[in-house]
Amino acid sequence: MSMRSRALGEMSAETVRVARAAFPKGSLAIRVRDELGVLFTDADFADLFPVRGKPAWSPGRLVVVLVLQFVEGLTDRQAAEAVRARIDFKYALGLELDDPGFDFSVLSEFRDRLVQADAGRRVLDGVLAAAREKGLLKTTGRARTDSTHVVSAARELCWLEMVVETLRAALNALARDVPGWLAEVAEPDWFRHYATRAEDSRFPKARAKRDEVGLRVGADGMRLLEAVFSAGSPEQARELEAVEILRQVWVQHFHLVEGEVRRRDPKDRPPGAIRLVTPHDAEARGSVKRDTCWDGYKVHLTETCEPDAPNLVTNVATTCATVADSVMAEVIHAGLAGRDCLPAEHWVDAGYPNAAQVVAARTQYDVDLHGPIGADTTTQRGSRHGQDAFTIDWDRQQVTCPTGVTSTQWHHRRSQHGLPVIRVRFNPADCRVCPSLRDCVSSPKAERRELTLRHRAEHDTVRNARRQQQTNDWKHRYKIRAGVEGTISQGVQRCGLRRSRYRGLDKTALQHQLTGAAMNLARIDAHLTETPRATTRISHFAQLRPAG
C-alpha cells in the first residue's frame, strides 16, 4: 500500500443536505466536525506508507474512524459498516453519499502501522490541538492524574495450563516453520498431550497427580529445548519467538536437580516484573493492588479540571502492571511538556508523590505536585525523640538532638533502593550516658542514635508537605482530585478501558491513546450541548443516612 497525500477539502452539498435532514438536532460526529473541522490530514501520517504501490484509503479519515469507533464501542466490522451506511459518519469524514468505504481489515492493518511507527500519540495530539485552537483546552491551571488496572486480552491461566500452553505454542511454531526436523525429534506421547489446547484437557483433581503432570510437562519441555539448541538443529528454530518464550518460562519455573527436572520453589522464582504469566502475551505481567489481582498492564490518565472548560484528557501513559505509580510523575510531566499542557498544580493520590518527585516537578517543570506524602514510619515518630525534634545545620553538616548533643558523623550514602541519602551518627560516648537512650533508639542493644536524612530540598519538601496536609485549606483543595475517578469510570464504561483489546504493550498503549481521544470528543460534544456533568451517584438507601 502507498499513500497519495491529498487535501480532504469541503464535503459535498448533498452530504450536508441529507445529514441536516436526517439529524436536525445534530449528532456527536456532526457537531465535532462542525466545531473542530478537519482533525487530521493525510500528510500527518505520510511516514506510515511507502511512496509506491496501490493507493491506500485516506489515513487522515481512518484515524477519525478509529476514534469514533472507540466513542461508540464498535468492532472493526461495525465501524467499517458505519462508514458505508451512516450519514453522520460520512459527514464527519467529508465523504460523498455513494462512497463505498473500505473493508474492515483495513482498520487492523492501519493500527499495525500506527504501532510500528509509534504514532498513537499523534491521535491524541491532533484532538488536543484542535480543541486548543477553538479555546476549549485550558492547561495552565490544574490537572489531576490517576491509574487503573488493565486486564490482558489473553485469558488468565493457572500454572499447569500456562506451562502446557507454552510448550504447545512452541511445538506449533516449530511445526509450522521446521516440520521435518520436529517430526524427527518429537516424542510419540507429545501428540497425545499437546495436540489440543490446555483448556480442553482434564487435569487430575488430586494435588499429587497434578504435580506429576507438571513434572512430566517440565521434562518434555526440557527435552525439546535441548533438541532445539543442539548442534544439529536448524538455526531458524532457535530464532522463533515461541521458542524463546518457552526457554524463559522453563528457566523461571523449572531447574535440574541431580539430572532430574524439578519445579522451582516459589522463593526461587524471579520477581513479578520479569515473570511471564502467559505465552500468548509475553509483555503482560501479574500484579496485585489491595484486593485486585490481574494479569496485564496499567494505564495513567491525566486531565484538566477547570470549571469553565471541558475536562480534557491531556496525557495517557501505559505501562506493565508491575510499574509503581511512584516512578510515573516525571514520565507524565515529560509527556505533558511535549504537548505544552503542563499545569501549575498537579493533583494526584498517595501512590504518586514522594520527596524526589515533588522536587523534580518543581525544579524541572515548574509544576506543584500535590498529593498525600507518606507519614513518618520511624519508631520514634510523634515523640520528643522523633526526627522532627532534631535540629539540622545543613551548612555545617551537623545535627543536634533534643538534649543538645551534636552528631559526629555525616556521610553521603545510598539507600536500599539506590536513592541518595545522608547517614548521621552520634558519638556512643555521648549517647551511652543519656537517660533517654532507650526512648531515643529502637534497638535494645544500640548504644547511639543514627538518622537517615534525605537531601535538603527533599527533606524540607516532605516536612512542609506533611504540615500543609494537616490544614483544612489543603484538605478542601485536595477534593479536586476525586473527579478523576469519574474519568476512569467513563473510560471503563464507554471505551472498555480495563480490558485490552489487543495483545502486547504497544498495541494496548495505542488502544489507550484512542480511548483518550474518544473521551475528549465525547466531552467536547457534552460541552457544546451544555450537558451538565454527572454527579456522584448515591443510592436511595444511602440518602436516608442521618446527618453527622
C-alpha positions as CSV (number, residue, x, y, z in Angstrom):
1,M,0.0,0.0,0.0
2,S,1.1,3.6,-0.7
3,M,-0.3,6.9,0.3
4,R,-1.1,9.8,-2.1
5,S,-1.4,12.8,0.1
6,R,-4.5,14.8,-0.7
7,A,-6.5,17.6,0.9
8,L,-9.7,16.4,2.4
9,G,-11.4,19.6,1.3
10,E,-15.1,20.6,1.6
11,M,-17.8,18.0,1.7
12,S,-20.4,17.9,-1.0
13,A,-23.6,19.9,-0.6
14,E,-25.7,16.7,-1.0
15,T,-23.9,15.1,2.0
16,V,-24.6,18.2,4.1
17,R,-28.2,18.4,3.0
18,V,-29.0,14.8,3.8
19,A,-27.1,14.9,7.1
20,R,-29.0,18.0,8.2
21,A,-32.3,16.4,7.3
22,A,-31.5,13.1,9.0
23,F,-30.1,14.7,12.1
24,P,-32.0,18.1,12.6
25,K,-30.6,18.3,16.2
26,G,-27.2,17.0,15.1
27,S,-25.1,14.1,16.5
28,L,-21.7,13.8,18.1
29,A,-20.0,13.1,14.8
30,I,-21.7,16.0,13.1
31,R,-21.1,18.5,15.9
32,V,-17.5,17.6,16.3
33,R,-16.9,18.1,12.6
34,D,-18.7,21.5,12.7
35,E,-16.8,22.7,15.7
36,L,-13.3,21.3,15.2
37,G,-13.2,21.0,11.5
38,V,-10.8,18.5,9.8
39,L,-9.0,16.9,12.7
40,F,-6.3,15.0,10.7
41,T,-4.8,15.3,7.3
42,D,-3.1,12.6,5.2
43,A,0.2,14.5,5.5
44,D,0.1,13.9,9.3
45,F,0.7,10.2,8.6
46,A,2.7,10.2,5.4
47,D,5.6,8.4,7.0
48,L,3.5,5.3,7.6
49,F,3.2,4.5,3.9
50,P,5.7,4.0,1.1
51,V,5.6,6.2,-2.0
52,R,4.9,3.3,-4.4
53,G,2.1,0.8,-4.5
54,K,-1.6,0.6,-4.5
55,P,-3.1,3.8,-3.1
56,A,-4.4,3.3,0.5
57,W,-7.6,4.6,1.9
58,S,-7.2,8.1,3.4
59,P,-5.2,7.7,6.7
60,G,-6.5,11.1,7.9
61,R,-10.0,9.7,7.7
62,L,-9.0,6.3,9.1
63,V,-7.8,8.0,12.3
64,V,-11.2,9.7,12.7
65,V,-12.9,6.3,12.2
66,L,-10.7,4.7,14.9
67,V,-11.6,7.5,17.3
68,L,-15.3,7.3,16.6
69,Q,-15.1,3.5,16.9
70,F,-14.0,4.0,20.5
71,V,-16.6,6.7,21.1
72,E,-19.3,4.2,20.3
73,G,-17.6,1.0,21.3
74,L,-17.8,-0.6,17.8
75,T,-16.0,-3.6,16.5
76,D,-13.9,-3.2,13.3
77,R,-16.8,-4.7,11.2
78,Q,-19.3,-2.4,12.8
79,A,-17.0,0.7,12.3
80,A,-16.5,-0.2,8.6
81,E,-20.2,-0.7,8.2
82,A,-20.9,2.7,9.8
83,V,-18.7,4.4,7.2
84,R,-20.6,2.8,4.4
85,A,-24.2,3.2,5.8
86,R,-24.3,6.1,8.3
87,I,-24.8,9.6,7.1
88,D,-23.3,11.2,10.3
89,F,-20.1,9.2,9.8
90,K,-19.9,10.3,6.1
91,Y,-20.4,13.9,7.3
92,A,-17.7,13.7,9.9
93,L,-15.3,12.2,7.3
94,G,-16.3,14.5,4.5
95,L,-17.3,11.7,2.1
96,E,-19.7,11.5,-0.8
97,L,-23.0,9.8,-0.2
98,D,-22.1,7.0,-2.6
99,D,-18.6,6.4,-1.2
100,P,-18.3,2.6,-0.6
101,G,-15.9,2.9,2.3
102,F,-13.4,0.1,2.9
103,D,-13.1,-3.5,4.1
104,F,-13.0,-3.9,7.9
105,S,-9.5,-5.5,7.7
106,V,-8.1,-2.1,6.7
107,L,-8.5,-0.9,10.3
108,S,-6.4,-3.7,11.7
109,E,-3.7,-3.1,9.1
110,F,-3.7,0.6,9.8
111,R,-3.4,0.1,13.6
112,D,-0.3,-2.1,12.9
113,R,1.2,0.8,11.0
114,L,0.5,3.2,13.9
115,V,2.1,0.8,16.3
116,Q,5.2,0.2,14.2
117,A,5.8,4.0,13.9
118,D,4.8,4.7,17.5
119,A,2.3,7.1,16.1
120,G,-0.5,6.6,18.6
121,R,0.4,9.8,20.4
122,R,-0.4,11.8,17.3
123,V,-4.0,10.8,17.6
124,L,-4.5,12.4,21.0
125,D,-2.3,15.3,20.0
126,G,-4.5,16.1,17.0
127,V,-7.6,16.3,19.1
128,L,-5.9,18.4,21.7
129,A,-4.5,20.8,19.0
130,A,-8.0,21.3,17.5
131,A,-9.5,21.9,20.9
132,R,-6.8,24.4,21.8
133,E,-7.4,26.3,18.6
134,K,-11.1,26.6,19.5
135,G,-10.3,27.8,23.0
136,L,-11.6,24.6,24.6
137,L,-8.3,23.5,26.2
138,K,-7.0,25.3,29.2
139,T,-3.8,23.8,30.6
140,T,-2.2,26.5,32.8
141,G,-4.4,25.9,35.8
142,R,-4.9,22.5,37.5
143,A,-4.7,18.9,36.3
144,R,-5.2,15.6,38.0
145,T,-4.0,12.0,37.4
146,D,-4.9,8.5,38.5
147,S,-4.2,5.0,37.3
148,T,-6.2,1.8,36.9
149,H,-5.5,-1.8,36.0
150,V,-5.9,-3.2,32.5
151,V,-6.5,-6.9,32.0
152,S,-4.6,-8.6,29.2
153,A,-6.5,-9.8,26.2
154,A,-5.1,-13.3,26.8
155,R,-7.1,-15.5,29.2
156,E,-5.7,-15.9,32.7
157,L,-4.1,-19.3,33.1
158,C,-3.3,-21.4,36.2
159,W,0.2,-22.6,36.5
160,L,-0.4,-26.0,34.9
161,E,-2.3,-24.5,32.0
162,M,0.5,-22.0,31.4
163,V,3.3,-24.5,31.1
164,V,1.2,-26.7,28.9
165,E,0.2,-23.8,26.6
166,T,3.7,-22.6,26.5
167,L,5.0,-25.9,25.3
168,R,2.1,-26.4,22.9
169,A,2.7,-22.9,21.4
170,A,6.4,-23.7,20.8
171,L,5.5,-27.1,19.2
172,N,3.0,-25.4,16.8
173,A,5.5,-22.7,15.8
174,L,8.2,-25.3,15.1
175,A,5.7,-27.5,13.2
176,R,4.9,-24.5,11.0
177,D,8.4,-23.4,10.3
178,V,10.6,-26.6,10.6
179,P,8.1,-29.5,10.3
180,G,10.6,-32.1,9.0
181,W,13.0,-31.6,11.9
182,L,10.3,-31.6,14.5
183,A,8.8,-34.8,13.2
184,E,12.2,-36.5,13.8
185,V,12.7,-35.3,17.4
186,A,9.1,-35.3,18.7
187,E,8.2,-38.0,21.3
188,P,5.1,-40.2,20.4
189,D,3.4,-39.0,23.6
190,W,3.7,-35.4,22.7
191,F,1.0,-35.8,20.0
192,R,-1.4,-37.1,22.7
193,H,-0.6,-34.5,25.3
194,Y,-0.1,-31.3,23.3
195,A,-2.1,-31.5,20.2
196,T,-5.1,-29.7,21.7
197,R,-5.4,-26.7,24.0
198,A,-4.8,-27.0,27.7
199,E,-8.3,-25.8,28.5
200,D,-9.7,-28.8,26.6
201,S,-7.7,-31.2,28.8
202,R,-8.9,-32.7,32.0
203,F,-6.1,-32.4,34.5
204,P,-6.2,-34.7,37.6
205,K,-8.0,-33.3,40.7
206,A,-5.6,-34.7,43.2
207,R,-2.7,-32.4,44.1
208,A,-0.1,-35.2,43.9
209,K,-1.3,-36.2,40.4
210,R,-1.3,-32.6,39.2
211,D,2.3,-32.3,40.4
212,E,3.2,-35.4,38.4
213,V,1.7,-33.9,35.3
214,G,3.6,-30.7,35.9
215,L,6.9,-32.5,36.2
216,R,6.2,-34.5,33.0
217,V,5.5,-31.3,31.1
218,G,8.7,-29.8,32.5
219,A,10.7,-32.8,31.4
220,D,9.1,-32.7,27.9
221,G,9.9,-29.0,27.5
222,M,13.5,-29.6,28.7
223,R,14.0,-32.3,26.1
224,L,12.6,-30.0,23.3
225,L,14.9,-27.2,24.4
226,E,17.9,-29.5,24.4
227,A,17.0,-30.6,20.9
228,V,16.4,-27.0,19.6
229,F,19.7,-25.8,21.0
230,S,21.8,-28.8,19.9
231,A,24.4,-28.6,17.3
232,G,22.4,-30.2,14.5
233,S,19.2,-28.2,14.9
234,P,18.2,-25.6,12.3
235,E,19.1,-22.1,13.2
236,Q,15.6,-21.0,12.2
237,A,14.1,-23.0,15.1
238,R,16.2,-21.1,17.7
239,E,15.0,-17.7,16.4
240,L,11.3,-18.4,16.9
241,E,9.6,-16.1,19.4
242,A,7.6,-19.0,20.8
243,V,10.8,-21.0,21.5
244,E,12.3,-18.0,23.3
245,I,9.2,-17.7,25.4
246,L,9.4,-21.5,26.2
247,R,13.0,-21.0,27.3
248,Q,12.2,-18.1,29.6
249,V,9.2,-19.8,31.2
250,W,11.2,-23.0,31.8
251,V,14.1,-21.0,33.4
252,Q,11.6,-19.2,35.6
253,H,9.7,-22.4,36.7
254,F,12.0,-25.4,36.4
255,H,15.5,-26.4,37.2
256,L,17.7,-29.6,37.2
257,V,18.4,-31.4,40.5
258,E,20.8,-34.2,40.1
259,G,19.8,-34.6,36.5
260,E,16.1,-34.6,37.1
261,V,13.6,-31.8,36.3
262,R,12.1,-30.2,39.3
263,R,9.7,-27.3,39.8
264,R,11.3,-24.2,41.4
265,D,10.4,-23.2,44.9
266,P,8.3,-20.0,44.9
267,K,11.1,-18.1,46.7
268,D,13.5,-19.2,43.9
269,R,11.4,-17.7,41.1
270,P,12.1,-14.3,39.5
271,P,10.2,-11.1,40.6
272,G,6.9,-10.2,39.0
273,A,8.5,-7.5,36.9
274,I,10.1,-10.1,34.6
275,R,8.0,-13.2,35.3
276,L,5.8,-14.3,32.3
277,V,2.2,-15.1,33.0
278,T,1.0,-16.3,29.6
279,P,2.7,-17.4,26.4
280,H,0.1,-15.6,24.4
281,D,1.0,-12.1,25.7
282,A,4.7,-12.0,26.6
283,E,4.6,-8.4,27.9
284,A,1.7,-8.9,30.3
285,R,2.7,-9.2,34.0
286,G,0.8,-10.2,37.1
287,S,0.2,-7.6,39.8
288,V,-1.8,-7.0,43.0
289,K,-3.2,-3.8,44.3
290,R,-5.2,-4.2,47.6
291,D,-7.8,-6.8,46.8
292,T,-7.4,-6.6,43.0
293,C,-5.2,-9.2,41.2
294,W,-4.8,-9.1,37.5
295,D,-2.5,-10.1,34.6
296,G,-1.9,-7.3,32.1
297,Y,-1.0,-3.6,32.2
298,K,-1.7,-0.3,33.9
299,V,-2.8,3.0,32.4
300,H,-2.4,6.5,33.8
301,L,-4.9,9.2,32.7
302,T,-4.2,12.9,33.2
303,E,-7.0,15.5,32.6
304,T,-7.6,19.2,33.0
305,C,-10.0,20.3,35.7
306,E,-11.2,23.8,35.2
307,P,-14.8,24.8,35.8
308,D,-15.3,27.0,32.7
309,A,-14.0,24.5,30.2
310,P,-14.4,20.8,29.3
311,N,-12.2,18.5,31.3
312,L,-10.0,17.0,28.5
313,V,-7.5,14.1,28.8
314,T,-4.1,15.6,28.1
315,N,-1.8,12.6,28.7
316,V,-2.2,8.8,28.6
317,A,0.7,6.6,29.8
318,T,0.5,2.8,29.6
319,T,2.9,0.6,31.5
320,C,3.4,-3.0,32.6
321,A,1.2,-3.9,35.6
322,T,4.2,-4.0,38.0
323,V,5.4,-0.5,37.4
324,A,4.7,1.6,40.5
325,D,2.8,4.8,40.4
326,S,5.7,6.5,42.4
327,V,8.0,6.5,39.3
328,M,5.5,7.8,36.9
329,A,5.2,11.5,37.9
330,E,8.3,12.5,35.9
331,V,7.2,10.4,32.9
332,I,3.7,12.1,32.9
333,H,5.2,15.6,33.3
334,A,7.6,14.9,30.3
335,G,4.5,13.9,28.2
336,L,2.6,17.0,29.2
337,A,5.6,19.2,28.5
338,G,5.8,17.7,25.0
339,R,2.2,18.8,24.4
340,D,2.6,22.1,26.0
341,C,0.0,21.1,28.6
342,L,1.9,21.4,31.8
343,P,-0.4,22.7,34.7
344,A,0.5,25.0,37.5
345,E,-0.9,22.5,40.0
346,H,-1.0,18.7,39.6
347,W,-3.2,16.7,42.0
348,V,-2.6,13.0,42.5
349,D,-3.3,10.3,45.0
350,A,-0.9,8.9,47.6
351,G,0.7,6.5,45.2
352,Y,2.5,9.2,43.1
353,P,4.2,11.8,45.2
354,N,7.5,11.3,47.1
355,A,10.1,13.9,48.0
356,A,12.2,13.3,44.9
357,Q,9.2,13.5,42.5
358,V,7.8,16.7,44.2
359,V,11.2,18.4,43.9
360,A,11.8,17.3,40.3
361,A,8.3,18.6,39.3
362,R,9.0,22.0,40.7
363,T,12.6,22.4,39.5
364,Q,12.3,20.8,36.1
365,Y,8.8,21.6,35.0
366,D,7.7,24.4,37.4
367,V,4.7,22.3,38.5
368,D,3.5,22.0,42.0
369,L,2.8,18.3,42.6
370,H,0.2,17.8,45.3
371,G,-0.7,14.6,46.9
372,P,-0.6,12.9,50.4
373,I,3.0,12.3,51.4
374,G,3.6,9.1,53.3
375,A,3.7,9.5,57.1
376,D,6.8,9.2,59.2
377,T,7.3,5.5,59.9
378,T,10.2,5.6,62.3
379,T,9.7,4.1,65.8
380,Q,10.1,7.5,67.5
381,R,7.6,9.3,65.4
382,G,5.4,11.7,67.3
383,S,7.6,11.6,70.4
384,R,10.1,14.1,71.7
385,H,12.8,12.0,70.1
386,G,11.3,11.9,66.7
387,Q,13.3,13.1,63.7
388,D,11.5,16.4,63.6
389,A,12.8,17.1,67.1
390,F,16.4,17.2,65.9
391,T,17.9,20.4,64.6
392,I,19.8,20.1,61.4
393,D,22.6,22.5,60.4
394,W,23.0,21.8,56.7
395,D,25.9,24.2,56.2
396,R,28.0,22.7,59.0
397,Q,26.7,19.2,58.3
398,Q,25.7,18.6,61.9
399,V,22.6,17.5,63.8
400,T,21.7,18.4,67.3
401,C,19.5,16.2,69.4
402,P,16.7,17.4,71.8
403,T,19.2,17.2,74.7
404,G,21.8,19.4,73.0
405,V,24.3,16.8,71.9
406,T,25.8,17.3,68.4
407,S,26.4,14.5,65.9
408,T,29.9,13.4,64.9
409,Q,29.5,11.7,61.5
410,W,27.8,12.9,58.3
411,H,28.1,10.6,55.3
412,H,26.5,10.6,51.8
413,R,25.2,7.1,51.1
414,R,22.7,5.2,49.0
415,S,19.5,3.7,50.5
416,Q,18.5,0.1,49.9
417,H,16.5,1.4,46.9
418,G,19.6,3.1,45.4
419,L,18.4,6.7,46.4
420,P,20.9,9.2,47.7
421,V,20.6,9.8,51.5
422,I,22.6,11.2,54.3
423,R,23.6,8.9,57.3
424,V,24.1,10.8,60.5
425,R,25.6,9.2,63.6
426,F,26.1,10.4,67.2
427,N,29.1,9.5,69.4
428,P,28.4,6.4,71.5
429,A,30.1,8.0,74.4
430,D,27.6,10.8,74.4
431,C,24.5,8.6,73.9
432,R,25.5,5.9,76.3
433,V,25.2,8.2,79.4
434,C,22.0,9.8,78.2
435,P,19.0,8.9,80.4
436,S,16.7,9.0,77.3
437,L,18.8,6.5,75.3
438,R,16.2,3.7,75.3
439,D,13.5,6.1,74.2
440,C,15.6,7.5,71.5
441,V,16.9,4.3,69.8
442,S,14.7,1.5,68.5
443,S,17.2,-1.4,69.1
444,P,17.6,-2.6,72.7
445,K,21.3,-3.2,72.1
446,A,22.0,0.1,70.3
447,E,24.4,2.5,72.0
448,R,23.9,5.6,69.9
449,R,21.3,7.3,67.7
450,E,21.5,7.1,63.9
451,L,19.5,9.2,61.5
452,T,18.8,8.7,57.8
453,L,18.1,12.0,56.1
454,R,17.0,13.0,52.6
455,H,19.0,15.8,50.9
456,R,18.0,19.2,52.0
457,A,15.5,20.1,49.3
458,E,13.7,16.8,49.7
459,H,13.8,16.9,53.5
460,D,12.3,20.4,53.5
461,T,9.7,19.4,51.0
462,V,8.5,16.4,53.0
463,R,8.3,18.4,56.2
464,N,6.4,21.3,54.6
465,A,4.0,18.9,52.8
466,R,3.2,17.0,56.0
467,R,2.5,20.2,57.7
468,Q,0.2,21.5,55.0
469,Q,-1.7,18.3,54.7
470,Q,-3.0,18.8,58.2
471,T,-4.7,22.1,57.4
472,N,-8.3,22.4,56.4
473,D,-7.4,24.6,53.4
474,W,-5.3,21.8,51.9
475,K,-7.9,19.2,52.5
476,H,-10.5,21.3,50.8
477,R,-8.3,21.9,47.8
478,Y,-7.4,18.2,47.6
479,K,-11.1,17.4,46.9
480,I,-10.5,18.4,43.3
481,R,-8.5,15.1,42.7
482,A,-11.6,12.9,43.3
483,G,-13.0,14.0,40.0
484,V,-10.5,11.8,38.1
485,E,-12.4,8.7,39.4
486,G,-15.3,9.8,37.1
487,T,-12.9,9.9,34.2
488,I,-11.7,6.4,34.8
489,S,-15.4,5.3,35.2
490,Q,-16.2,6.9,31.8
491,G,-13.2,5.2,30.2
492,V,-14.3,1.8,31.6
493,Q,-18.0,2.1,30.8
494,R,-17.8,3.8,27.4
495,C,-14.5,2.5,26.0
496,G,-13.7,-0.7,27.8
497,L,-10.6,0.8,29.4
498,R,-9.9,-2.0,31.9
499,R,-9.6,-4.8,29.3
500,S,-7.1,-4.7,26.5
501,R,-8.5,-5.4,23.0
502,Y,-5.1,-6.4,21.7
503,R,-2.0,-8.3,22.8
504,G,1.2,-6.6,23.7
505,L,2.2,-3.4,25.4
506,D,2.5,-1.3,22.2
507,K,-1.0,-2.2,20.9
508,T,-2.5,-1.7,24.3
509,A,-0.9,1.7,24.5
510,L,-2.4,2.6,21.1
511,Q,-5.8,1.5,22.4
512,H,-5.4,3.9,25.4
513,Q,-4.4,6.8,23.2
514,L,-7.5,6.2,21.1
515,T,-9.5,5.9,24.3
516,G,-8.2,9.3,25.5
517,A,-9.1,10.9,22.1
518,A,-12.6,9.4,22.1
519,M,-13.3,10.6,25.6
520,N,-12.2,14.1,24.6
521,L,-14.6,14.1,21.7
522,A,-17.4,12.9,23.9
523,R,-16.6,15.7,26.4
524,I,-16.3,18.4,23.8
525,D,-19.7,17.3,22.5
526,A,-21.2,17.4,26.0
527,H,-19.8,20.9,26.4
528,L,-21.3,22.0,23.1
529,T,-24.7,20.7,24.0
530,E,-24.4,22.1,27.5
531,T,-24.9,18.7,29.1
532,P,-24.3,19.0,32.8
533,R,-21.5,17.0,34.3
534,A,-22.6,13.9,36.2
535,T,-22.6,14.0,39.9
536,T,-21.6,11.2,42.3
537,R,-24.4,8.6,42.4
538,I,-25.9,7.9,45.8
539,S,-28.3,5.0,46.4
540,H,-31.8,5.7,47.7
541,F,-30.9,3.9,50.9
542,A,-27.7,5.9,51.4
543,Q,-29.6,9.1,51.1
544,L,-31.6,8.2,54.2
545,R,-28.4,8.2,56.4
546,P,-28.8,10.7,59.2
547,A,-26.6,13.8,59.0
548,G,-23.5,13.7,61.2
